Amino acid sequence: MEYWVEYLICALAALAAGFVNSIAGGGTLLTFPALVYSLGTEVMANTTSTVGLFPGSLAGAWGSRAHLKGIKTWLLILIPPSIVGGILGALMVTRFPQHFRLLVPWLLVLASTLFLVQPLISKPKTSEIEGEGDPSKSLYSVLGLVLFQFLVAIYGGYFGAGIGILMIASLSFMGIPDIFRVNGLKNVLAFTINCVAAIVFCIDAPMDWKFAGGMAFFSIIGGYLGGTFSQKIPRKMLRVLIISIGYLLASYYFFKVG
């Protein structure tokens, strides 16, 4: 009976994570504690969460395909550092699991703070411009963006909550024409990072497939529901809830580690 309770908790967490990821982000802050409760270890909770939520990121990338017109150059520039960084971040989890446990409270604080300051750092403009969004900044600006994307991908492969916020901020700074293209590019890059991290975890990390498989199914449903009802959901309320959960979890882990 206890197993089914744990499975139900994780399924509902994945459903909610898929829902909020399609609206505001932060799904990892919901699935991670549910899996820690069910599995008992932070590393396996992290790897299982990544694999369980991966189909949701695939759905998000597929749903954004209509907004990728005119930004193919950016994809060619930013996918390679996303792949390399995502693999490196995932390998850091599998090779140094003891460090991950110590970093959990700090990761939770970082993710929660990103969502707290999101309105200040990610304000892409809405535009009807249909022109090509080619890199028109200086070479140093583009190289800086590539380096920043590489660092974001490392964090994404390692833990990942909040990478969308970081990417929206950096992509908006580079002058991509409108919010829809920024969000579409962000979704593809997030899918890339999650994809390579999930592959590494499947090959080289402890995994609980009975939870990951069920969570994948429910995360897709949640993503579909979030995309369908996104205009009717009070996003500020969602952000407050996610931020509160993140800081409460961070406080718990600081106390536990201490």
N, C-alpha and C positions, 0 to 999 in steps of 0.2 A: 504493500500500500504506500509505503514511504517513497518508493521509487517513482510511482505514478504522480505523487504530489510534486516531487522534484522535477519530473518531466513536464508537468503542467506549468509550473512556475517558469521554466526555461522557455517553453513554447509561447507563453503569454509575453515574456520579456522580448522574444524574437519578433513577435507580432507587433509589439509596441515600438521596438527598435526600427523595424522596417517602415513603420508609419512615420515616426519622427525624423528618420533619416531623409525621407522624401520631402519633408517640410522644413525642418530646422537643423537637422543633424544631431549627433550626440547619442546614437543608438548604442554604442559600446558601453556607455555609462549605465545602461539598463541591463544588457546581457552579461557583462562581466561579473557584477555581484551575484546575479542569479546562478551563474555557473560556478563561482567560488563556493556558494552555499551547497550546490549539488555535488560538485566534484572534490571540493576540499583543498585544491591547490591552485595557486594564482597562475602558474605557467600554463597548465592544461586549460584553465578557464580562458586565458588569453588566446591560445591557439585554436581552441574549439569555437570561441566567439568569432574569430576572424573567418574561419571556414564556414561557420553557420550563417554569417551575414554576407558572405561573398556573393551569393545569387542576387541579393538585393541591390548590390552595387552594379552587377551586370544589367539588371532591369533598369536602373537609373541611367546607365550609359546608353542603353538601347533607346530609351525614351527621349534622350537628348539629341538623337542623330539629326533631327530636322534643323537644329540650331548650329550645326558644325560647318555650314556653308561659309566659305571665306576665311576659315582659320586653320586650314590644313597645314600651313607652314608652322604654326605654333605647335601642332601635334607632332610634327617631325622633330622639332627642337626639344620638346619637353617630355616625350615618351621615353627616350633613352635614359635620362637621369632618374625618371620615375621607376624604371625597371631595375636599374643598378641599385638605387637607394632602397627600394622595397626589399630586394633580396638581402642586402646587407643588414637592414634592420631586423628582418626575420631571423637571419643567422645569429645575430647578437642575442636573440631570445633563446635559441636552441643551444648555443655554445656556452652562454653564461647565465643559466637560469637563476642562480643564487643572487646575481645582481638585479635581475628583474624583480624579485620579491622585495628587495630593499627599495627599489625605485617606484613601486606601486603607488604609495601615497603622493609622491611628487608628480607622477604622471597624472593622477586624478586631479591634483591642484592645477596643473598646467591646462588640462582639458577643460575644467570648469571655468578657469579664468578666461580662456579663449572664448567661451560662450558668453561670459559676462561682458567682455569688451567688444563682442562681435559688431554691435551697431556703430562702433567708432572706427573699426579697422576694415570693414567690408561694406562699402557703399558704391557699388558699380552703378553707373548711370543708365537710365533707360533711354534708348535711342532708336530711331527708325532708320539709321544709316545702314545701307546695304553694301557698302564698299568692302573691299578686301581688308581683313584685319592683319596685314603683314607687319612683321617687326620693323618699325620705323625709328625706334630709339637707337641710341649709340651702341656700338659693339660692347662696350663695358656694361651697359644696362642689360643687354641680352645675356651676357655671361653671368652677370649678377643674378638674374632671374633663374638661369640654369642651375647655378650653385644653390640658390634658395630652394628650388624644387627638389634638388638632390637631398638636401637636409630634411625637407618636409617628408620625402619618401622614406628616409631612414626612420623617422619618427612614426610614419604610417605603418611601415612593416613591423616596427617594434610594439606599438600600442594603437595609435591611429585616431583616437577620438579628437576631433577638432581640425583634422587636416583640410577639410573643405573650407573652413574659415580662413586659414592661412593662404590657401591657393586663391580664393576669391580676392583677398586683399592684394596679393602680388600681381595677379593677372589684370585687375582693374587699374593698378598703377601703370601697367605697360600700355594702356590705351586701347584695349580691345573694345570694339564699337558699342556693345550694349550688354545689358545684364543677362539676356538669354544666351548669348554666345559665351559669356564668361561662365555661366552655370553649366552649359553643355560641355565646355572644355574641362571644367573642374570635375564633372562626373566621369568623363573618359579617363582622366588622369587618376582619379580615385579608384576606378575599376582596375586600372593597370597595376597600381600599387597593391591593392587587395588581392589581385589575381596571383602575382608572383609570390606574395607573402603566404597565401593559402597553399600554393604548390610546395613551397619550402616546408611549411608546417606538416603537410600531408606526408612528405618524404622523411622528414628529419625531426619530428617533434612528437611528444605524447599527445594523443588525440582520443576523444570519446566520440565515436561515430554515431552512437545511438542518439546522443544529444545534438550533434552537429547536423545530422540529416533532417531531424524533425524541425530544428530551428531554421534551416535553410528554407523549408517549405513555408513555414509561418512568416518568415521575413519577407518572402515574395508577396504573400497575401497582404501583409502590413504595408509594403511599398505601394501596392496597387490601391489600397484603400486611402493611403495618404495622398497619392496623386489625384485620386478622384474627388476627395473632400477637402483638399488643401485650402481652398478659398473660404471654407466655413469654419476653420479651426483658429482659435485665438493663439497666435504664435507667441505672443509675449508670455502667456500663461504656461505654454509648453517650455519656453526657455527658462522661466523661473523654476519650474519643477525639475528640469534636468540639472540646472546649476545647483539647486539645493541638494539633490541626490549626490552629485559629485563631491561637494564640499563635506557633506555628512560622511560619505565613504572615506574621503581623505582623512578626516579627523579620526575615524575608527582605525584606519591602518597606521596612522602616526602613533596612536596609542598602543596598537598591537606590536608594532616594530620596536617602540620604545620600551 
